[in-house]
Amino acid sequence: MKYLFIHQNFPGQFLHIVKNLAKQPDNEIVFVSQPTKRSIDGVRNLFYNKIPPINESHSSLNELYQAVKRGEAAFHAIQKLKQLGFKPDIIIGHQGWGEMLNLQDIYPDVPTLKYCEFFYHSNGLDVNFDPEFTSDELLSSRVRIKNTINLISANNPGWGQSPTLFQWKTYPEWARKKISVLREGVDLNLCCPDEEIHKKDVQIDNFVIKPMEKLVTYIARGLEPYRGFHIVMRALPKILKERPDAKIVIVGADQVSYGAQLPGNVTWKNYFLQQLSNELDFSRIYFAGVVPYTIFCDLLKRSDAHIYMTYPFVLSWSLREAMASGCSIIASDTEPVKEFIVHKKTGILTPFFDQNILADNVLEVLENEYLSSKIKYYVRKEAEHSLSMSEYLINYNNLINDLIMGHNPPLFLGKSPVDVIED
């Protein structure tokens, strides 16, 4: 089979399926993206030039401009690929960045599978969710414009895939009829419990967690309010005061990935460090930044209490990995999380906006060994039940084959992560 993958940031959400397909010697895989030094054995990279923003202060126009230009750049790159004789059996890509806008003009008879990550809503979900941060009166207008590419792509030929029921439901009902919920998996061998790691020192740079100390972890792509960073920071003084044996490791880039930036190039991390500088013991807190995946996995295995917070928005991969690692998870009671975590069984659901309750829930997990052990047992069992990488890849391949054969795939693929197996 011949596969054409498209994502501006290689390999995007397609890492595992591309690796799986590349292991089969009869497959030919081309991946279109912006230039990168990353590679996967058995995959041929085809680059288009990165699209710079226009000299325009209106962010919505910049996003739309870049998406349209990506569509044009991808069109020209793939047109040359076609002229060299390459015709894929299927095209798979992310529909939100613009590259897939014009593919029906190159390969009109080739099925397409579009990754449908999130459909923005001008009110509700993440917009105006957090009363602490007020928005201007034109925010709703900008959000509607953000959906321009989403709407064009959804109206184009092809089928869609969304990784969670929550994300699937963000799309209009007419679009959902051609989007499958394909539940993503985790490598259960890499992300797994390890009792031995609690018996030895764990070191990140010069920061050491000793066996008798309690480790609280928090992980996000960027340290920002969208992932509850402000709530977590305000909960730390109470946690550190009540548990002198606790240490905190925060993983994530000092950047904004989804929400608004502070004026004056001040990062959210520095903002809250200035606010809380007199209340925090910095000898017991470590900002690790972005860490190698092996260290990431070790931190989850060693964690005694793992915090995950998010607005009603795209769910992070790190929650799935924390579940697979058997973490005692304290997570926000927001809709994307409640699809995965059962309160007091596979984790503790905590009100997003209450840092005191968050701190109390972390302290309870650290103190209550029975509760912590119960959560660790059931969350790993749930991961084995519904987050299997092998099952995910089987479902993905079945979805691809259905489209190649001209069949309409099932709308739901994979087990719901709240179907906890009982003894």
N, C-alpha and C positions, 0 to 999 in steps of 0.2 A: 504493500500500500504506500501511497505517496501522501504526505501530510504537510500542510502549510500552516504554520503558527505565526501569530502576529501580536506583539505587545511592545509598547515603547521601551519598557525596561525589561530586557531579557533576564530570566525567563518568566518574570511575573508570577501569576498564579498557576503556571503550567509546568513547574519544575518536575513534579512527580510523574505526571502522565508522559511528559516528553522523555524522561529517563527510561520509563517503562517501555515506551514504543521504540526507543533507540536501541534497546537490548535485542530486539528482534531483527535478525540480519536482512530480512527481505524488505524491511521498511526503509523509505527514503524520507527524510525530514528536513525541511527548510524553515528557518525561523527568521522573520523580518522584525527588525527593531532599530532603535538608535544605536550608534556605535558603542561597543563595550569590549572589554578585555576578557569577560567571562565566556566560558565555553562549556559544552557538554559533548562527550564523546558520541560520535555518530550523528551529530546535528550540524548542518551547514548554515552558517549565519549570513544573512543578507541585510545590509545596513542602509538606512536613509539618514540624511543629515538631521541633526537635532534642530528643532524649530525655535528660533529665538523669539521672545515676546516683542510686540510692536511698541513703539514709543507712545504708549497710551495709558493714562492713569486708571482708566475704568477696567477693573479686574475681569468683569464678565466679558467684555469685548476681547481682552487678551486671551482668555480661555477659549472662546469661540474661534478666534483667529488661528490660534495654534492648532486646534483640533482640525479645522478645515485644511490648513497647510500640511498637517500630518497625513490627512487623507490623500492629498495630492502627491506628497512625497512617496507614500506607500504605493499609490497607484502606479507611479512611474517605475519604481523599483520592481514591482510585481509584473508590470507589463514587459520589462526586459527579461524577466524570468520566463515568462510565457514564450517570448520570441526565441529563447534558447531551448524550447521544447518541453518545459516542465508543466505538467497539468496535474494538480493534486486531486486525490479522491475526496478530500474534505479540507475545509479551511476553518481553523479554530483561532479565536482571538478575543481580546477585550473590546467591548463595544463602546466604551466611554471615552476613549482617547482620540478617536477620529480616523484611525487607520483603516477601519472596515467600511467606511462610508461608500466607497465606489467600487467594491470588489465585484458586484454583479455586472459591471460593465466590462470586466476582464474575463471572468469565468461565470457566465450566466447560468450554466447547468451544473455547477459544482455546489454541493450542500455546504452550508456554513453553520458553525456552532459559536454563538456569541456569549461571552462571560458577562452576565448582568449583575453588577456588583451592588448598585444602589440607585434608586430613583428618588430625587430630591423632592421635598414637600415644602411649600412656602410657609406653612404653619404646622406645628406639631413635629413629632420625631425630634431631630436634633435642633431644629430652628426654634428659638425662644424657649428651649428646655430649661436653661440655667438662668434664673432670675438675677443672679449676681452680675451678669454681663448683658447690659441692655444693647439693643440693636437700633440702627437708624430706621427711619420710616420707609426707606427704599430697599430694605433687605429682601422682602418678599419678591420684589421685582427681579432682583439679581438672582435669587434662587430659581425662579421660573426660567430665566435665561440659561442657567446652568444645565437645564434639562434639554436644551436644543438638540445636542448630539444624541442624547439618550432617546429622544422621541424619533428622530430620523432613523437611527439604527434599529429601534424596535419596529418601525414601519417597513424597513428593508426586508428582503427575503432572508429566510434562515430560521433557526431554532435557537433558544437561549438556555443558559444554565445559571442558577443561583446557588450559593453554598448553604444557605439557611432559609428556613421558612419565613423568618422575620424579613430578610432582605427580599425574598420573592414577593412578599405582601406589599412592599413599598411600590411595586409597579402597578400601573392601572390594570383593571380586571381584563380588558381586551388584550393587553400584552401578556398577561400571565398564562393565557391559554396556549402559548407557544414557548413557555419557559419551564424547564424541569428543575426541581430542587434536587441537586446532586450533592449529597452530604460528603464533605471532605474528610480525609483520614489523616492519621498521625503514624509515624514510625514508632510502633509500640515497643520495639527493641531498643531504640535509642532513648526514647522518653519513657522511662520506667522507674519504679521504686528501687532504692538501693539502701538497705539498712546499714551497710558497711561504711557508707560515707559519713554517717553520724558519729562514727567512732574515731575519726581522725580530723586533724586540722584541715580546713578548706581555706585556700588563700587566693585572693584576686589582687594582683599587684602587691602592695604592701599591707593590704587589709586582710586580717586573719579572723576566721570564725572557729573557735575551739569547740570540742565535743560537748562541754558542759553549758555552752551558750545557746540561746534561742535565736534563730535566724528568721527575720521577717523580710519577705521579698515583694517587690513591686516592679512590674515590667510593662513598658509601653514603647511604641515606635518613637514617639516624641513626648517630651515632658510638657503636657499642656492640659487645659481643662477638659477637652473632649474625652480624655481618658482618666478624668477625676484626679489629676495630679494635685490640684489645689486642695481638695478634700483630704487626700492622703497626707500632704505636708502638714495640714492643721491637726491631724490625728496623731502625728509622731510624738509631740511633747508628752502627751498622756501615756502613750505606750512605753516610752523610754523611762518616764518617772516611775511607773508602776512595776516595770520589769527591768531592774538594774542589770540583769543577765542577757538582755535582748540587744541584738545588733540588726541594723537595717541595711539592706543592699537594694539600691534603685538602679534599674537598667533601662536605658533609653537615651536617645540623642537629645541634646539641648536645643531643640528646634520645635517649630509648629508644623505638624503634618496635615491637620484637618481644619483647625479653627482659626481664630483671629490672632494676629500678633499684637504685642504691646507696642505703644508708640516709643520712639527713641531707641529702637534696636535693643531694648531690654528683653531678656528671655524670661519665661515664666519661672524657670529655676532660680535665677538671680533675684527675681522679684520676691519670691517667697522666702528665700534665704535671708534677704534683708529684713523682711517682716518678722521672721521667727528667730533671728540670730541669737537673741537672749534666752530662748526657750529650748534650744537644741544642744545636745552633747555631740559635737561633730566627730569626736573620737569613736563614736558608735554608729555613725552613718557613713555609707560610702556610695557615691555616685559613680557607677561603673562605666557609664556611657554605653556605646555599642560594643558588645563582647562577642568573641568567637562562639560558634554554636556549641562546641564541647563544654565551654564554661557556662553558657546559658543552661544547658541540660544539667550540669552538676549543681548549679544554684537551685534549680527546681527540685532535684533529688534531695538536697540538703535542707530545703526550706521547712520551717516548722509552722509558718503561717504565710500564705501567699495571697496578696491583695490584687484583685482585678476590678477595675472600675471603667464604665463607659457610658456616654450619652446613648440614647436610642439611635444607634448608628451601626456601621459595619463591625462585626465581631472580629476581634484580634485572633490570630493564629495562636498566640501565647496561652489563651485560655484552654484550648484543646490540648496543648502540650503540657500544661500544668495538670490537667485532668489525667492524662496518660502517665504522668510522673507520680501520681498518687499524692498530690499536694492537699493539705488542709486549706481549702479555698474560702476566702471571704470576698464576696463579689457584690456589685451593685444590683439592686432589685429592678433593673431596667429590662425591657422586653427582650432584646437579643440575648441577654444572660439567662433569663428565666426559661428560655428554650433549651438550655444546657444543664442548668443547676437546679436540683431539688433541695429546698431549704431543710437544713438539719440532717440531710442524708448524703448528698454529694457535695455539700458546701453550705456556707452560711450566706443568706441573702441579706444585704444591709441597705438601709435607705441611702440613696446617693448623696443627699445634701447634708447629712448629719455626721460630722466628723467625730462627735462624742460617741455615738452608737458604733461607728466604725471602729474606733479605738477599743470600746468595750468588747466588741465581737472578736477582735484580734486577741485581746487579753484572755477572753474565755477559751479560745482555741489553744492558747499557750498554757493555760492553767488546767483545763479539763482534758485529761489524757484519754478518757473513755470517748468523749465526743470527737477528739482529733483522730483517734484510731478508727472510729466508725466512718468518718468522712473519708479518710485515706483509703480504707478498704473498698467502700462503695464507689468512690469516684474512679478508682482504677478499674473496678469491675465494669463500670459503665463505659469507660473508654474501650475496654476489650470488646464490649457488646456493640458499640455504635461508632467507634472512631478507628476501626481497623483500616490500615492503609491498603491491605490486599483486597478487602471488600470494596473499598472506594475505587481502586483501579479496575476491578472487574465491572463495576457499575458504569465507570467512565467509558471503558471499551465497548460495553453493550450499547451505551448511548450513541457513541460514534458509529458503531456498526448499523444501528437502526437508521440513522440519517443517511449513511452511504447506500443502504438498501432501499431508501425511499419510504421508510415506515415512520409513523408518528411515535416518538418514544413515550414511555410513562411519564407522568408529571412528577412523580415522587420516587427517588432512588436512594436507598439507604434507610437505616433505622433511626427513629427519632431519639435524640440523646437524652431524653427524660424518661425513657422506658427502662428504668433500672431493673436489672435482674434480681429477683428475690431468691433467697436460699430455699 
